[in-house]
């Protein structure tokens, strides 16, 4: 039994090392803040910018900061998948390319998802405790999102 366990552990270690060289996920990121960024498209006060950058930008912008563990498979696959899906749902770096209807919907979703505790994702918060939103953060984001949504809907 000990010999089987030892062989299993050795095979597992070899497999973990081997997958580090197979199917490495693409990790794109940019330090550039383009004219399409939400901070260039809407009135985003500095306190709101701080919350967005701390709690949202890693998964919902092109300015992802890839942590060390995003280089270690199989975790790297999960992190890259979360970022791809996050950007697909809402990319704050591409805000200017969206229709006004889509922008209004996303502003509404921001408030709904943070109020319901759906965002930031729980697994993300395990390694990024500073991204946790306080009740004051949630209130600030919701008030800002609702204000910007009203401006969009009224054509301002």
Beta strands, then each sheet from edge to edge (+ up, - down):
end
